Amino acid sequence: MDIKEIQNLIKFVAKSGASEVKLEMEDIKITIKTGSEKTETTIVQAAPMAPLQQVATPVAAVEAPAPAVNNTDDDAKYITIKSPIIGTFYRKSAPDKPNFTEVGSKVNVGDTVCIIEAMKLFNEIESEVSGTIVKVLVDDSSPVEFDQPLFLVDPS
């Protein structure tokens, strides 16, 4: 099992809402525990890795239902701030600091709206539009994908 498959499994478990998943095969044991604070992964590999086809089959057999997308006509008038990178989304710079933005906050072009951590680097994400934050679409400390919507902004 390669690192990409493990990362995909972690993302799948985080999105599914399961609190703990254990996967045991002949040569590898993986335990993924999720909570409100963080996702914990333990990997124990006892023997050389099996061929990729044998390992991927049990994981690929698990299918999650697609989450319902709530796109209304009201959301069409808003501008979406999207994630420019893959990483972990944070609404504030430190646990004891206030959030960069709240619902109802005014933002201008260049204002920092969040931080995305990628490979131990904290990247400040700046607004490319001016307006009012009407919705925060991602929970704090959640993994985000490239081009995933983060905020809805009312430009008026």
Buried (B, 14 or more C-beta within 10 A) or exposed (E): BEEEBBEBBBBBBBEBEEEEBEBEBEBBBBBBBBEEEEBEBEEEEEEEEBEEEEBBEEBEEEEEEEEEEEEEEEBEEBBBBBBBBBBBBBBBBEEEEEBBBEEEBEBEEEBEBBBBBBEEEEBEBBBBBBBBBBBBBBEEBBBBEEEBBBBBBBEE
